[in-house]
Amino acid sequence: MELEPDSPIASEHELKLCKTAEGTNLTAIFSTLDNEEPSMEGWITHKMQCLPVYNTQYLKMKEHYLRSAKPPRRVKPLNHIVNNYKPVSSHAHNKDDCKCKDGPKMDLQFITKQSVFVLKAILKDIGDYNKDPAHKKMWELKEEYRRY
């Protein structure tokens, strides 16, 4: 550890002895003698934790560490204009989806070279307009024209 000479350090510690819980992964102890195969010596059943005592000296040390870990905030002057971009709700891939929704109607009008009013009249004769949420604003063939 590299410490400054005047930096505070915790001098009091508390040792806690804990038994490992059953069902957790146990740690085994192995040993080897003179390049022999390792032999198991036993299992670790207890663990010891070294915890600092929470007193004013420890809190001062933590405060000193946290202050030294963060670099101070600095103001940085800018010599050029920074472009800020506003968020856009209509992206290019969404525009493509919109074109596809209007596309079949326009394509049908282009292929048949008929007006929209004539196409709607024909669609009413051979199809039903859906209003249920699953297929909203879509046409389906009437029962007599379906052959499933």
Beta strands, then each sheet from edge to edge (+ up, - down):
strand 1: 13-19
strand 2: 27-31
strand 3: 39-44
strand 4: 46-52
strand 5: 127-129
strand 6: 139-141
sheet 1: 1+ 4-
sheet 2: 2+ 3-
sheet 3: 5+ 6-
end
